[in-house]
Amino acid sequence: MASTVTKTETLFGKRMKRKEDPRLITGTATYVDDIQMPGMHHAVILRSPYAAARIRSIDTKRALELPGVAAVFTGADVKDVGPVPCGASLPGLRVPHHHVLAQDRTYFVGHPVAVVVAADRYIARDAVDRIEVDWEPLDAVADPEKALEAGAPAVHPQWPDNKAFDYHQEHGEVDKVFAEADVVVKQRITSQRLIPCAMETRGVVAEWRSGEKALTIYTSTQIPHLMRSLVAGMLGIPENKLRAVAPEVGGGFGSKLNVYAEEALMGFVAMKIGKPVKWIESRRENMLATTHGRGHVDYYEIAAKKDGTIVGIKLKLIQDVGSYHQLLTPAIPTLSVLMMPGVYRCQNIRADIVGVFTNCVPTDAYRGAGRPEAMHGIERMVDILAAEMKMDPAELRLKNFIQPEEFPYATATGLTYDSGDYDKPLKKALEIAGYAKLREEQRAARSAGRLMGIGLSTYGEICAIGPSPATPAGGWESATVRIEPSGKVTVHTGCSPHGQGEETTFAQIAADELGVDIEDVIVLHGDTAIVQYGIGTFGSRGTAIGGTAMYFAIQELKAKIKRFGAMMLGCDEVRFEDGRCVCGKTGKSVTIQEIAAASYRAMKLPPNTEPGMVATYFWEPPNFTFPFGAHIVVTEVDKETGDIAVKRYVAVDDCGKIINPLIVAGQIHGGVAQGLGQALYEEAVYDDSGQLMTGEFMDYCVPKSTMVPWIEDSNTETPTPVNPLGIKGVGEAGTIGCSPAVVNSVVDALSPLGVRHIDMPMTPEKIWKLVRGGAA
Amino acid sequence: MIAQNFEYETPATLDEALDLMEGGAKALAGGMSLIPLMKLRLAAPEKVVDLRRVPGLNSIRTADGRLHIGAMVTHYELESTPLVRTGCPLLAMAAATIGDVQVRNLGTIGGSIAHADPAADYPAALQALEAVIRIAGKGGERRMSAAEFFVDTFTTALEPGELVVETSVPLEAAGTGVSYQKCTQPASGFALVGVAARVIKEGGRVSLARVGVTGLAGSSYRAGNVETLLVGTAGGEEDVKKAAAVVAEGKEANSDIHASADYRAHLARVYTARALRAALGMAG
């Protein structure tokens, strides 16, 4: 890393426990639901029990009669509140007006219809049952392919074909390479709808200060600043009169990278009743009404020469949008298209997306957001191609990798991959797994009648999202670094960590750069009244962009420190090392603490230098970063029951330079657990009438810790040239690498039976049917 | 996730509890089923009678060659108490598979069987053990077998106002082989299918076989047809397969998003064979 620090031990690269953990594991952290205020009221929302229905009338009289009820608001009350925003734009995008409460019609089960505000949550909940709605249930459609059929119920009556958008992208000579190819393989591959299931559900506390005409919204969000800008607009109040606070946030996984109806609604309620109001989402509401992820039906074709060289990829992508566009809904499948060639040198691609409205809760970002779908697709297709060509899947991959000397590499989809050495993690993973020996074991297992599978994935992903021109709201990040008069360091980051450990990794970087103890550094975030404008934490961007912004702010401070040092030492040749300025001539030194004190006391100032020791830096990244890696999964299938046992999980991930190996491992472990969830257990199941059948943890299976195998994780480190720290991002890698490796492994196990593909989740019943020779 | 208002009572004696139960109150034991139902407003009792202070309901004792287990004994206690592990290992095995650690620390055997979830674990074991359930009501006490007690989905032979106070099971004779084999629904931890088996062999032949099944149908049941086929055989692999093959016969298998009826019936056969094999192995 670029640094002038010459400390004997740097913290960058050191395995360290997280600074944020003591408060999290001792129950002393403050989440939204922990906030109490004098006079605080509680809101409960009446939601549509129907996937599609007309509201003939709403009678709130009996609800209002219940003692303790302060107010009930329905669609008519909030018709002038601005629509829930869609931040993404595509040519021809159809954007239905998304009111914060349903007007005359509901579009999904869980659609907010009315809000009751009462002295306590129990009264509010009781009052919800006393609201009388005259419903006229309408036909609904929950399956995106069915929604595209002629005569399907129209989700939005004004668009009877249910199309939300079409998107086309093409590069190279696709028709020619497919016509001339020696081999073409095709497969329909789904990435099913998933429920993000953050441990903390959403929640909002809104406080209106009528004297100041100022609103504070505490909300469990990944993007407090963007939320503030957009909700201020929805409510018609000046942006600087709205303070947004993301207190402790118990997980987001993309589901809190959004601006929700309830955030504006609680602001509206607080302003109306003149009292603070709290709304805490129940788990059932979370599953019904917080965005879901994925929801792809992909039709892939891949063309190759007879030596295995991949020459073309075609993709028809059907994206289940749900009933509305949330903040980034239509942008998510475009990320899949951007990454569709994966880590392979293929310049001929064609992709067509059709976004489809369904009577379901909207889909949006969920850990990986477009990249898991893309990697699942290409990594399944490469395995299908390998099987077709009777090639080893590792060999086929090694043959098609973009080579290290080709970087920066311009992809067929318009990206420039920053750096990569794709052989490295694959070869390391093959070695750790003992690949050759595993294949021998597999031969022995097969002759003994056992179904053993070895699957791998070599993924590439796009992180540090991203350069501003490529994002809807700016892709930079900000940092303010304050060295206090005592020399203690306070960092304000514009990103909004919620489990990523950046209070630790940022402190590691700052402590190294400034030569102070890590305990002397604190990292603040998530409060628009404290922190300069920022973008937020998502898309594996926090450290690579926010950390880099902090790094540059520190460089400015270091220059200032040296000016003070030179003045104080009376020396024109000072260097800053290990927390002190040292005179190159005399060897005399002055500490950063002494310099900080002098800078605030300001008895004397260096030329052209302000008092104080604060710097703010907004860093605009010149490119995304592109991490990669290889996962190998060994499975065994129980022929009798269809049960899948994951025998080994090897993960070798390259996220660029590693700041804290413990945190990187934690991100991989959590990511893999979520990938396993998708591969084996999870699916948001709607029935034909649009009722969510998996609306509780009794039915929706998030893997428990006992269901996650031991993960043999390690890394390779290929620095990025995009930022001076060489870091790429790791928040989503585990998930992205996981699902194709697991499915490839199980397909490999069943390949002696002629099985070529299995859609997720690979439930035991599905496998049992395949073993019996039935359709999956 | 917010319950309706209800009255909460904590009686200090069984008589007091029975008085309070009159008029449609709901008994609260470990709360592992009742509380979630109340939070979702799928249950809305006006009065909840918490049994935790009633003396004598949390004992495990032996008498008359049987193990007597109070209604408030937790799954964890059944799983871990040496007296149960040695005296009635089948019950300990079933208890150990319930839910997760938190559920086992709070959930009770009395609460579980009174709830009669068709996919709960105890019923399979209690059917195979020919357990006797002691019930208290205002009119006095009565006893009935597990087969009589479990009537249908979420339905037992309990009359309104009655409470389960104790379950008794035989102390296993030396040489009895037992096993509980369960295919777990991964989200809920309940059984897609669970099979409890008990066997005794004499002179190389199976002299006693008891098989209890949960999860497959609307209620747990004793698979008498499996038992009949096995008794008198040497308990070899073919005998096991032949016996297990009939376990689902005559039963209407449940079908839901977690498993089709066909798959459940198949699992019942597979897990019956597994339970029988394990039990026969233990019987020696």
Boltz contact constraints between the chains, C-beta under 6 A:
constraints:
  - contact:
      token1: [A, 121]
      token2: [B, 2]
      max_distance: 6.0
  - contact:
      token1: [A, 122]
      token2: [B, 2]
      max_distance: 6.0
  - contact:
      token1: [A, 125]
      token2: [B, 2]
      max_distance: 6.0
  - contact:
      token1: [A, 282]
      token2: [B, 1]
      max_distance: 6.0
  - contact:
      token1: [A, 640]
      token2: [B, 270]
      max_distance: 6.0
  - contact:
      token1: [A, 641]
      token2: [B, 270]
      max_distance: 6.0
  - contact:
      token1: [A, 681]
      token2: [B, 186]
      max_distance: 6.0
  - contact:
      token1: [A, 685]
      token2: [B, 257]
      max_distance: 6.0
  - contact:
      token1: [A, 693]
      token2: [B, 257]
      max_distance: 6.0
  - contact:
      token1: [A, 698]
      token2: [B, 187]
      max_distance: 6.0
  - contact:
      token1: [A, 698]
      token2: [B, 188]
      max_distance: 6.0
  - contact:
      token1: [A, 699]
      token2: [B, 187]
      max_distance: 6.0
  - contact:
      token1: [A, 700]
      token2: [B, 187]
      max_distance: 6.0
  - contact:
      token1: [A, 701]
      token2: [B, 186]
      max_distance: 6.0
  - contact:
      token1: [A, 701]
      token2: [B, 187]
      max_distance: 6.0
  - contact:
      token1: [A, 765]
      token2: [B, 259]
      max_distance: 6.0
  - contact:
      token1: [A, 765]
      token2: [B, 263]
      max_distance: 6.0
